[in-house]
Amino acid sequence: MYSEQYDLSCNGYEILSGSIRNHDPELLLTAFEMVGRGEDEIKQKFGAMYEAFQFGPPPHG
């Protein structure tokens, strides 16, 4: 798994950062399962987001 993100630091202080958020429902399930969450728990706690992702939201970040 990889991510598309960046951080800009100056003298040890973070000035800015950003990333492209996950917008793929299958990757969303995989990421949650990697941290020990089951599909039923994901759909119960994050059901609205999971269902919305089924319609293909655009990449955002």
Order of alpha helices (4+ residues) and beta strands (2+ residues): beta-beta-alpha-alpha
